[in-house]
């Protein structure tokens, strides 16, 4: 029997992540599971290799990004019927796929529900896929949710 106690929904606050959040919330309700929301802030050094390029310190930039992400996470899930969920919110800094996998291991997550951006071809090759790397390396099952051609229907 499948028993989900902890469900992780990594989010980048995009509409793709919102679709995964719908599934994560519904599964958490159905199983009475704890819902973990995780946002990973990209390390500023990876984004701006030249330290003085932005005119501000990298530490300040990362701290500002973390603070903004924490505020956004506090408003989530914000979906009807999600008020009774037990929600854990976390912001990490680093490569997204690595931090997601690390968090899943540390928290003993039972299922990861992650949105996909649906990139193909050159964009996929250049940008890579966080979801694909998570699927390959995760310590637990992963449900990938792509942008739907049809809407998710909540059972009544």
MDAnalysis code that builds the backbone (N, CA, C; Angstrom):
import MDAnalysis as mda
import numpy as np

u = mda.Universe.empty(468, n_residues=156, atom_resindex=np.repeat(np.arange(156), 3), trajectory=True)
u.add_TopologyAttr("name", ["N", "CA", "C"] * 156)
u.add_TopologyAttr("resid", np.arange(1, 157))
u.add_TopologyAttr("resname", ["UNK", "UNK", "UNK", "UNK", "UNK", "UNK", "UNK", "UNK", "UNK", "UNK", "UNK", "UNK", "UNK", "UNK", "UNK", "UNK", "UNK", "UNK", "UNK", "UNK", "UNK", "UNK", "UNK", "UNK", "UNK", "UNK", "UNK", "UNK", "UNK", "UNK", "UNK", "UNK", "UNK", "UNK", "UNK", "UNK", "UNK", "UNK", "UNK", "UNK", "UNK", "UNK", "UNK", "UNK", "UNK", "UNK", "UNK", "UNK", "UNK", "UNK", "UNK", "UNK", "UNK", "UNK", "UNK", "UNK", "UNK", "UNK", "UNK", "UNK", "UNK", "UNK", "UNK", "UNK", "UNK", "UNK", "UNK", "UNK", "UNK", "UNK", "UNK", "UNK", "UNK", "UNK", "UNK", "UNK", "UNK", "UNK", "UNK", "UNK", "UNK", "UNK", "UNK", "UNK", "UNK", "UNK", "UNK", "UNK", "UNK", "UNK", "UNK", "UNK", "UNK", "UNK", "UNK", "UNK", "UNK", "UNK", "UNK", "UNK", "UNK", "UNK", "UNK", "UNK", "UNK", "UNK", "UNK", "UNK", "UNK", "UNK", "UNK", "UNK", "UNK", "UNK", "UNK", "UNK", "UNK", "UNK", "UNK", "UNK", "UNK", "UNK", "UNK", "UNK", "UNK", "UNK", "UNK", "UNK", "UNK", "UNK", "UNK", "UNK", "UNK", "UNK", "UNK", "UNK", "UNK", "UNK", "UNK", "UNK", "UNK", "UNK", "UNK", "UNK", "UNK", "UNK", "UNK", "UNK", "UNK", "UNK", "UNK", "UNK", "UNK", "UNK", "UNK", "UNK"])
u.atoms.positions = np.array([
    [0.843, -1.192, 0.000],
    [0.000, 0.000, 0.000],
    [0.882, 1.247, 0.000],
    [0.494, 2.205, -0.773],
    [1.239, 3.464, -0.835],
    [0.786, 4.349, 0.320],
    [1.746, 4.852, 1.081],
    [1.452, 5.741, 2.194],
    [2.345, 6.965, 2.074],
    [1.758, 8.066, 1.689],
    [2.515, 9.303, 1.536],
    [2.341, 10.150, 2.789],
    [3.456, 10.425, 3.451],
    [3.418, 11.248, 4.658],
    [3.976, 12.641, 4.405],
    [4.915, 12.737, 3.446],
    [5.541, 14.025, 3.130],
    [5.636, 14.163, 1.614],
    [5.048, 15.245, 1.108],
    [5.064, 15.526, -0.331],
    [5.784, 16.844, -0.552],
    [6.759, 16.828, -1.439],
    [7.543, 18.021, -1.759],
    [7.108, 18.583, -3.109],
    [6.798, 19.883, -3.124],
    [6.511, 20.582, -4.370],
    [7.525, 21.721, -4.505],
    [8.583, 21.499, -5.307],
    [9.519, 22.600, -5.570],
    [8.827, 23.606, -6.486],
    [9.052, 24.885, -6.242],
    [8.401, 25.890, -7.071],
    [9.361, 26.993, -7.471],
    [9.178, 27.470, -8.689],
    [9.918, 28.650, -9.147],
    [8.952, 29.817, -9.332],
    [7.745, 29.658, -8.794],
    [6.680, 30.651, -8.828],
    [6.128, 30.896, -10.234],
    [6.406, 29.984, -11.165],
    [5.894, 30.129, -12.534],
    [4.535, 29.446, -12.639],
    [3.868, 29.643, -13.773],
    [2.576, 28.978, -13.976],
    [2.761, 27.462, -14.061],
    [3.936, 27.006, -14.492],
    [4.211, 25.570, -14.553],
    [4.253, 24.985, -13.135],
    [4.863, 25.727, -12.232],
    [4.904, 25.313, -10.839],
    [3.528, 25.328, -10.195],
    [2.686, 26.240, -10.649],
    [1.325, 26.333, -10.119],
    [0.514, 25.078, -10.444],
    [0.716, 24.537, -11.640],
    [0.022, 23.302, -12.017],
    [0.478, 22.138, -11.143],
    [1.772, 22.070, -10.858],
    [2.285, 21.016, -9.977],
    [1.734, 21.199, -8.569],
    [1.584, 22.435, -8.142],
    [1.054, 22.730, -6.813],
    [-0.376, 22.203, -6.650],
    [-1.179, 22.313, -7.698],
    [-2.543, 21.772, -7.658],
    [-2.520, 20.281, -7.322],
    [-1.665, 19.543, -8.025],
    [-1.548, 18.107, -7.791],
    [-1.001, 17.818, -6.399],
    [0.030, 18.553, -6.008],
    [0.631, 18.341, -4.695],
    [-0.360, 18.572, -3.568],
    [-1.157, 19.629, -3.667],
    [-2.157, 19.925, -2.632],
    [-3.225, 18.848, -2.575],
    [-3.702, 18.437, -3.725],
    [-4.746, 17.407, -3.757],
    [-4.234, 16.086, -3.186],
    [-3.025, 15.703, -3.554],
    [-2.450, 14.467, -3.014],
    [-2.238, 14.572, -1.501],
    [-1.778, 15.737, -1.043],
    [-1.566, 15.938, 0.391],
    [-2.889, 15.824, 1.147],
    [-3.964, 16.377, 0.583],
    [-5.277, 16.267, 1.219],
    [-5.738, 14.816, 1.269],
    [-5.609, 14.126, 0.144],
    [-6.085, 12.741, 0.048],
    [-5.353, 11.797, 1.006],
    [-4.047, 12.019, 1.171],
    [-3.250, 11.131, 2.005],
    [-3.042, 11.671, 3.431],
    [-3.520, 12.876, 3.683],
    [-3.271, 13.482, 4.986],
    [-1.789, 13.763, 5.189],
    [-1.105, 14.081, 4.101],
    [0.355, 14.265, 4.129],
    [0.736, 15.713, 4.424],
    [1.954, 15.846, 4.913],
    [2.567, 17.154, 5.114],
    [3.029, 17.652, 3.740],
    [2.714, 18.896, 3.416],
    [3.102, 19.481, 2.128],
    [4.322, 20.367, 2.330],
    [5.406, 20.048, 1.618],
    [6.627, 20.839, 1.693],
    [6.738, 21.679, 0.427],
    [6.864, 22.992, 0.588],
    [7.063, 23.903, -0.539],
    [8.502, 24.396, -0.480],
    [9.207, 24.241, -1.581],
    [10.631, 24.595, -1.629],
    [10.904, 25.496, -2.825],
    [11.591, 26.591, -2.562],
    [12.095, 27.436, -3.639],
    [13.608, 27.469, -3.518],
    [14.278, 27.341, -4.655],
    [15.733, 27.384, -4.657],
    [16.183, 28.657, -5.372],
    [16.915, 29.480, -4.640],
    [17.477, 30.708, -5.192],
    [18.812, 30.356, -5.829],
    [18.958, 30.727, -7.080],
    [20.214, 30.479, -7.789],
    [21.327, 31.291, -7.149],
    [22.457, 30.683, -6.938],
    [23.608, 31.380, -6.380],
    [23.994, 32.521, -7.318],
    [24.135, 33.723, -6.776],
    [24.411, 34.909, -7.588],
    [25.722, 34.795, -8.355],
    [26.685, 34.073, -7.815],
    [27.965, 33.919, -8.500],
    [27.769, 33.182, -9.824],
    [26.855, 32.241, -9.852],
    [26.577, 31.517, -11.092],
    [25.893, 32.421, -12.120],
    [25.085, 33.370, -11.632],
    [24.380, 34.274, -12.550],
    [25.274, 35.407, -13.043],
    [26.116, 35.924, -12.141],
    [26.961, 37.071, -12.461],
    [28.405, 36.761, -12.096],
    [29.157, 36.140, -13.005],
    [30.516, 35.734, -12.666],
    [31.450, 36.897, -12.332],
    [31.156, 38.099, -12.809],
    [31.978, 39.264, -12.501],
    [31.417, 39.916, -11.241],
    [32.127, 39.846, -10.105],
    [31.582, 40.277, -8.819],
    [31.061, 41.711, -8.777],
    [31.687, 42.644, -9.457],
    [31.266, 44.042, -9.370],
    [30.303, 44.444, -10.477],
    [29.826, 43.493, -11.227],
    [28.974, 43.769, -12.373],
    [27.673, 44.466, -11.977],
    [27.102, 44.106, -10.839],
    [25.804, 44.630, -10.432],
    [25.916, 45.899, -9.581],
    [27.085, 46.233, -9.108],
    [27.234, 47.410, -8.266],
    [26.765, 47.162, -6.831],
    [26.500, 45.955, -6.482],
    [26.093, 45.586, -5.127],
    [26.800, 44.278, -4.775],
    [26.920, 43.996, -3.522],
    [27.627, 42.771, -3.154],
    [26.772, 41.553, -3.477],
    [27.421, 40.447, -3.791],
    [26.721, 39.213, -4.115],
    [25.922, 38.718, -2.909],
    [26.474, 38.906, -1.716],
    [25.762, 38.483, -0.505],
    [24.451, 39.244, -0.340],
    [24.482, 40.560, -0.619],
    [23.263, 41.368, -0.528],
    [22.240, 40.930, -1.563],
    [22.699, 40.635, -2.765],
    [21.808, 40.208, -3.836],
    [21.124, 38.887, -3.482],
    [21.889, 37.926, -3.000],
    [21.328, 36.624, -2.616],
    [20.366, 36.803, -1.441],
    [20.726, 37.626, -0.467],
    [19.857, 37.863, 0.696],
    [18.535, 38.490, 0.259],
    [18.585, 39.426, -0.685],
    [17.361, 40.053, -1.201],
    [16.490, 39.038, -1.932],
    [17.134, 38.179, -2.726],
    [16.390, 37.159, -3.461],
    [15.749, 36.162, -2.496],
    [16.465, 35.788, -1.452],
    [15.926, 34.870, -0.448],
    [14.733, 35.491, 0.273],
    [14.863, 36.742, 0.638],
    [13.793, 37.434, 1.347],
    [12.526, 37.512, 0.489],
    [12.699, 37.832, -0.777],
    [11.561, 37.889, -1.699],
    [10.917, 36.514, -1.849],
    [11.731, 35.478, -1.994],
    [11.211, 34.112, -2.134],
    [10.454, 33.690, -0.876],
    [10.960, 34.041, 0.302],
    [10.280, 33.692, 1.551],
    [8.903, 34.360, 1.629],
    [8.827, 35.609, 1.198],
    [7.539, 36.321, 1.196],
    [6.562, 35.659, 0.236],
    [7.043, 35.271, -0.941],
    [6.179, 34.610, -1.914],
    [5.711, 33.254, -1.403],
    [6.593, 32.501, -0.750],
    [6.225, 31.190, -0.217],
    [5.181, 31.302, 0.881],
    [5.240, 32.366, 1.677],
    [4.273, 32.546, 2.767],
    [2.844, 32.657, 2.235],
    [2.695, 33.139, 1.005],
    [1.373, 33.288, 0.399],
    [0.874, 31.993, -0.234],
    [1.726, 30.976, -0.283],
    [1.361, 29.716, -0.934],
    [0.902, 28.700, 0.098],
    [0.053, 27.745, -0.252],
    [-0.441, 27.496, -1.593],
    [-1.532, 28.459, -2.049],
    [-2.326, 29.015, -1.148],
    [-3.328, 29.993, -1.551],
    [-4.411, 29.426, -2.457],
    [-4.626, 28.134, -2.384],
    [-5.643, 27.484, -3.209],
    [-6.861, 27.158, -2.355],
    [-8.063, 27.194, -2.940],
    [-9.252, 26.829, -2.171],
    [-9.110, 25.417, -1.609],
    [-9.454, 25.257, -0.349],
    [-9.387, 23.946, 0.286],
    [-8.026, 23.590, 0.847],
    [-7.038, 24.485, 0.708],
    [-5.693, 24.168, 1.187],
    [-5.424, 24.733, 2.585],
    [-6.429, 25.375, 3.173],
    [-6.238, 26.019, 4.478],
    [-5.901, 25.022, 5.577],
    [-6.412, 23.809, 5.471],
    [-6.209, 22.816, 6.526],
    [-4.942, 21.988, 6.354],
    [-4.190, 22.230, 5.303],
    [-2.971, 21.460, 5.063],
    [-1.869, 21.865, 6.031],
    [-1.071, 20.895, 6.422],
    [0.125, 21.159, 7.213],
    [1.238, 21.477, 6.217],
    [1.666, 22.744, 6.156],
    [2.609, 23.190, 5.131],
    [3.935, 23.598, 5.765],
    [5.020, 23.083, 5.179],
    [6.381, 23.455, 5.567],
    [6.972, 24.227, 4.396],
    [7.537, 25.401, 4.658],
    [8.098, 26.243, 3.598],
    [9.593, 26.415, 3.820],
    [10.350, 26.362, 2.713],
    [11.815, 26.460, 2.829],
    [12.384, 27.125, 1.583],
    [13.391, 27.977, 1.777],
    [14.154, 28.575, 0.679],
    [15.602, 28.133, 0.845],
    [16.196, 27.623, -0.235],
    [17.598, 27.204, -0.245],
    [18.340, 27.990, -1.315],
    [19.645, 27.995, -1.226],
    [20.488, 28.660, -2.225],
    [21.405, 27.617, -2.849],
    [21.475, 27.612, -4.179],
    [22.357, 26.684, -4.876],
    [21.763, 26.233, -6.186],
    [22.354, 25.212, -6.805],
    [21.795, 24.650, -8.032],
    [20.452, 23.982, -7.711],
    [19.415, 24.314, -8.459],
    [18.057, 23.885, -8.127],
    [17.927, 22.373, -7.966],
    [18.370, 21.602, -8.956],
    [18.160, 20.161, -8.878],
    [18.890, 19.554, -7.679],
    [20.078, 20.054, -7.392],
    [20.864, 19.527, -6.279],
    [20.201, 19.824, -4.936],
    [19.706, 21.032, -4.772],
    [19.059, 21.419, -3.517],
    [17.737, 20.672, -3.320],
    [17.013, 20.424, -4.405],
    [15.756, 19.673, -4.320],
    [16.045, 18.249, -3.844],
    [17.038, 17.627, -4.437],
    [17.402, 16.249, -4.065],
    [17.914, 16.204, -2.624],
    [18.748, 17.156, -2.266],
    [19.281, 17.212, -0.900],
    [18.146, 17.367, 0.113],
    [17.230, 18.264, -0.172],
    [16.099, 18.500, 0.731],
    [15.243, 17.230, 0.869],
    [14.978, 16.577, -0.263],
    [14.162, 15.358, -0.250],
    [14.804, 14.271, 0.622],
    [16.119, 14.145, 0.541],
    [16.829, 13.152, 1.367],
    [16.778, 13.534, 2.845],
    [17.100, 14.785, 3.147],
    [17.157, 15.235, 4.544],
    [15.801, 15.142, 5.234],
    [14.742, 15.456, 4.505],
    [13.402, 15.481, 5.089],
    [12.648, 14.160, 4.934],
    [13.297, 13.175, 4.310],
    [12.676, 11.871, 4.062],
    [11.331, 12.016, 3.354],
    [11.371, 12.733, 2.234],
    [10.187, 13.002, 1.417],
    [9.748, 11.702, 0.737],
    [8.434, 11.488, 0.671],
    [7.881, 10.275, 0.051],
    [7.563, 10.450, -1.428],
    [7.290, 11.689, -1.863],
    [6.942, 11.970, -3.255],
    [7.313, 13.408, -3.579],
    [7.917, 13.599, -4.740],
    [8.191, 14.944, -5.253],
    [7.235, 15.187, -6.406],
    [6.545, 16.320, -6.379],
    [5.657, 16.716, -7.473],
    [6.258, 17.980, -8.074],
    [6.706, 17.887, -9.325],
    [7.438, 18.998, -9.937],
    [6.874, 19.330, -11.311],
    [6.790, 20.613, -11.590],
    [6.313, 21.078, -12.888],
    [7.428, 21.045, -13.916],
    [7.027, 20.851, -15.176],
    [7.992, 20.900, -16.274],
    [7.646, 22.064, -17.178],
    [8.673, 22.658, -17.742],
    [8.471, 23.809, -18.616],
    [8.192, 23.413, -20.057],
    [8.409, 22.154, -20.383],
    [8.110, 21.685, -21.732],
    [9.079, 22.162, -22.789],
    [10.298, 22.481, -22.393],
    [11.297, 22.903, -23.381],
    [11.766, 21.696, -24.179],
    [12.006, 21.921, -25.457],
    [12.528, 20.851, -26.308],
    [13.670, 21.409, -27.148],
    [14.335, 20.525, -27.833],
    [15.357, 20.928, -28.799],
    [16.490, 21.712, -28.183],
    [16.876, 22.802, -28.858],
    [18.030, 23.597, -28.459],
    [17.858, 24.224, -27.078],
    [16.673, 24.750, -26.783],
    [16.445, 25.352, -25.465],
    [16.683, 24.330, -24.361],
    [16.182, 23.112, -24.552],
    [16.363, 22.067, -23.541],
    [17.842, 21.718, -23.396],
    [18.537, 21.638, -24.537],
    [19.947, 21.276, -24.517],
    [20.773, 22.355, -23.820],
    [20.450, 23.625, -24.061],
    [21.220, 24.721, -23.474],
    [20.865, 24.955, -22.006],
    [19.589, 24.909, -21.680],
    [19.152, 25.236, -20.333],
    [19.087, 24.019, -19.417],
    [19.011, 22.838, -20.012],
    [18.873, 21.633, -19.199],
    [17.477, 21.568, -18.611],
    [17.226, 20.553, -17.857],
    [15.918, 20.401, -17.245],
    [16.092, 20.013, -15.796],
    [15.664, 20.899, -14.917],
    [15.722, 20.611, -13.491],
    [14.885, 19.369, -13.204],
    [13.677, 19.320, -13.777],
    [12.789, 18.179, -13.534],
    [13.436, 16.870, -13.981],
    [14.078, 16.887, -15.124],
    [14.718, 15.672, -15.636],
    [15.833, 15.197, -14.698],
    [16.634, 16.128, -14.207],
    [17.714, 15.765, -13.284],
    [17.152, 15.252, -11.954],
    [16.067, 15.852, -11.501],
    [15.440, 15.396, -10.262],
    [14.905, 13.980, -10.436],
    [14.256, 13.714, -11.570],
    [13.731, 12.372, -11.824],
    [14.857, 11.342, -11.770],
    [15.992, 11.672, -12.362],
    [17.116, 10.724, -12.413],
    [17.762, 10.476, -11.055],
    [17.828, 11.498, -10.212],
    [18.623, 11.405, -8.983],
    [17.822, 11.347, -7.688],
    [16.523, 11.523, -7.742],
    [15.713, 11.623, -6.526],
    [15.716, 10.334, -5.714],
    [15.647, 10.468, -4.397],
    [15.611, 9.298, -3.514],
    [14.202, 8.720, -3.345],
    [13.236, 9.277, -4.071],
    [11.844, 8.840, -3.947],
    [11.149, 9.000, -5.300],
    [9.918, 8.518, -5.437],
    [9.200, 8.709, -6.699],
    [8.984, 10.194, -7.007],
    [8.917, 10.499, -8.300],
    [8.716, 11.870, -8.758],
    [7.546, 11.894, -9.735],
    [6.607, 12.787, -9.489],
    [5.500, 13.009, -10.403],
    [5.787, 14.304, -11.144],
    [5.940, 14.224, -12.462],
    [6.154, 15.442, -13.244],
    [4.820, 15.884, -13.817],
    [4.573, 17.180, -13.744],
    [3.321, 17.755, -14.216],
    [3.654, 18.766, -15.299],
    [3.210, 18.470, -16.518],
    [3.452, 19.402, -17.610],
    [2.255, 20.329, -17.747],
    [2.443, 21.404, -18.482],
    [1.356, 22.344, -18.703],
    [0.222, 21.573, -19.373],
    [-0.950, 21.576, -18.760],
    [-2.011, 20.700, -19.257],
    [-2.671, 21.196, -20.536],
    [-3.008, 20.220, -21.374],
    [-3.842, 20.545, -22.525],
    [-5.290, 20.613, -22.063],
    [-5.570, 19.917, -20.973],
    [-6.889, 20.015, -20.358],
    [-6.686, 20.335, -18.883],
    [-7.649, 21.005, -18.301],
    [-7.520, 21.445, -16.925],
    [-7.652, 20.287, -15.940],
    [-7.010, 20.433, -14.800],
    [-7.117, 19.473, -13.710],
    [-8.540, 19.591, -13.142],
    [-9.209, 18.473, -12.993],
    [-10.578, 18.477, -12.497],
    [-10.584, 17.970, -11.070],
    [-11.010, 18.810, -10.148],
    [-11.093, 18.426, -8.752],
    [-12.334, 17.568, -8.559],
    [-12.179, 16.433, -7.911],
    [-13.355, 15.596, -7.671],
    [-14.317, 16.266, -6.705],
    [-15.589, 15.997, -6.877],
    [-16.580, 16.623, -5.998],
    [-17.078, 15.664, -4.953],
])
